[in-house]
Amino acid sequence: MVERIVYLDHNATTPLAPEVLEAMLPYLKDKYGNPSSIYKKGREAREAVEKARRIIALSLGIASEDLVFTSGGTESNNFAIKGVALANKCKGNHIITSKIEHLSVLNICQFLERLGFEVTYLDVDKYGMMDPESVKKAIKKETILVTLMHANNEVGTIEPIEEISRITREREIYFHIDAVQSFGKIPFKIEDLGVDLLSLSAHKIYGPKGIGALYIRKGVNLFPLQHGGHQERKLRAGTENVAGIVGFGKAVELVFDNFEKKRERIRYLRDKLEGGLMARIENIYPIGHPTLRLPNTLNLGFAYLEGETILINLDLKGICASVGSACTSGSLEPSHVLKAMGIPSEVIQGAVRFSLGETNTEEEIDYCLEVIPAIVKRLRRMSPFKNH
Ligand SMILES: *Cc1c(COP(=O)(O)O)cnc(C)c1O
């Protein structure tokens, strides 16, 4: 019997779309040219890279030349934050971020603090929502950069980026957002968001791992972090990951094809899972904003249980979910995101994130609604925290 897998961890990574693999394969086989070479094989690789860049740029409503390929969301965040910080040191040394950022942002900020930068970590409300007023209050004359996430990976809350960018624009401060989770899940154009820098990653949208991009608005002063050849307009040296870039372009094309319909289907399945679990299990708490939330994300606090124990038992039934983010799991540290939201500790420790995707079916959700309440009931009977 084939073991059943219900994959509900799309915020950690997504399966590669078969069409993406197909599009990549020629560039891993006979189309192996270096895009910088002038003969036909090189030009064919160059054309593929530039075609992918056009597709991604078009989806964001920007010019192709404002997009630089990187090795993923982490590198894009490093490039944006360190690049701006180092290039604008003479103007000021203050950076504003939030307490609920991805570790790739928080750890960059901590590193910059060691180099003499000052960082303000903004609070969020109980839904994980940032307050534009708090950004305004945190700005000082030394502030050179505001870096925030568009949507949170753990709870799915969508932040008020447009309102914040009105403030940063008025004060002429660079604004970077980590859009790794929002891209391909909610519609947006960069001009509407009003940001100067924006990070993307392919493997969260059914593309390959190890490829991403950074949008850099014209005129933004930032240093390259990777020095070497003249690739990517000297902003990111190194021979391009041609197959990865082609795969990224294909993934973007696919994710926006029939976008509304796919998004509503995922939202319907997420809501069914949420409503079904809430109706069948006592003492569970939805975490994150009730409406301003990614349509695929569900974070539930199972009070008086350990999230890790729930995960192990879900895994035995073939259900893949997570506690916190993929990067922090295994550390046993309670989620910094849920802590910043002020969620009570007995709910945090039992928090589990389910993140849905395009391949999930209603039948899989029905299976979860059958299996998960039984698991929770059994674990609660054994729970040392409280008798049920
Ligand atoms: C996954 C993720 C990243 C990191 O992207 P990689 O391509 O895996 O380096 C950054 N930020 C957020 C919000 C993410 O979810």
The ligand as an SDF file (V2000), in Angstrom:
LIG
                    3D

 15 15  0  0  0  0  0  0  0  0999 V2000
   11.1460   31.0850    3.3270 C   0  0  0  0  0  0  0  0  0  0  0  0
   11.2600   32.5110    3.7200 C   0  0  0  0  0  0  0  0  0  0  0  0
   12.4720   33.2140    3.5500 C   0  0  0  0  0  0  0  0  0  0  0  0
   13.7370   32.5470    3.0750 C   0  0  0  0  0  0  0  0  0  0  0  0
   13.7320   32.2530    1.7020 O   0  0  0  0  0  0  0  0  0  0  0  0
   14.7920   31.1890    1.1520 P   0  0  0  0  0  0  0  0  0  0  0  0
   14.6150   31.2320   -0.3200 O   0  0  0  0  0  0  0  0  0  0  0  0
   14.4260   29.8650    1.7530 O   0  0  0  0  0  0  0  0  0  0  0  0
   16.1480   31.6460    1.5760 O   0  0  0  0  0  0  0  0  0  0  0  0
   12.5000   34.5530    3.8880 C   0  0  0  0  0  0  0  0  0  0  0  0
   11.4230   35.1630    4.3800 N   0  0  0  0  0  0  0  0  0  0  0  0
   10.2500   34.5350    4.5520 C   0  0  0  0  0  0  0  0  0  0  0  0
    9.0780   35.2920    5.0850 C   0  0  0  0  0  0  0  0  0  0  0  0
   10.1310   33.1860    4.2400 C   0  0  0  0  0  0  0  0  0  0  0  0
    8.9770   32.5580    4.4520 O   0  0  0  0  0  0  0  0  0  0  0  0
  1  2  1  0
  2  3  1  0
  2 14  2  0
  3  4  1  0
  3 10  2  0
  4  5  1  0
  5  6  1  0
  6  7  2  0
  6  8  1  0
  6  9  1  0
 10 11  1  0
 11 12  2  0
 12 13  1  0
 12 14  1  0
 14 15  1  0
M  END
$$$$
